[in-house]
Amino acid sequence: MHPTECLNELRETGRMRWMSPAQGWIAEAEEVVSALARDGFEECKYTETRDPHYHSRGGVWQGLNRQTGAVASAVWIVSDERPHLVFVDIDGEPLRDA
């Protein structure tokens, strides 16, 4: 599985960086979702959660590329105490650092 063109652009510009200990990406969830949409993934599901007691929030986004049949998922965790962490999966394969 190869990353999409727009996700590659986020990586190349440093707006999406790999965090080895967490096996995820430090990035703004909105930018990752927008990149997937620009690469042809149509939103099928979008849900956000919030926990006011812990000042954390997160969400999940899923999209379908009707041309290729590929499914993309992004799950994110946002906390006031640490950088945003995003996990990306395309067709069942986690997107990892190259």
VENUR-V663774 format. One record per helix or strand. SS is the DSSP state (alpha for helix, beta for strand). FROM is the first residue (numbers start at 0). LEN is the number of residues. If there is no record, write none. Layout:
# VENUR-V663774
ss=SS from=FROM len=LEN
ss=SS from=FROM len=LEN
This chain:
# VENUR-V663774
ss=alpha from=4 len=8
ss=beta from=15 len=4
ss=alpha from=19 len=3
ss=beta from=23 len=4
ss=alpha from=28 len=10
ss=beta from=41 len=10
ss=beta from=55 len=9
ss=beta from=70 len=9
ss=beta from=81 len=9
ss=beta from=92 len=2
